[in-house]
Amino acid sequence: MDDELWVRSTLAALQMNDTLIAASQRAADVLGPATPAGARFGGAAEFLLLVNASLGQVMEQWQQGQADQNVGRQS
């Protein structure tokens, strides 16, 4: 079993969310933010931006923790 599978899966999810964010923002622009559909797409983009920001911070914290552990093992 690949020990880093979940890391790669999380990074892939971040990339997919970036794609969905861009598509949702484009749809909101095309439909207009004042329309119900445009507002839904705009809200979806905002939500995914927040999810990606949080998940990105978690990944950075995890990577720093891994680096710190590796330094400790080498000492």
Secondary structure, DSSP 8 states (H G I E B T S, - for coil): --TTHHHHHHHHHHHHHHHHHHHHHHHHHHH-TTSHHHHHHHHHHHHHHHHHHHHHHHHHHHHHHHHHHHHHHH-
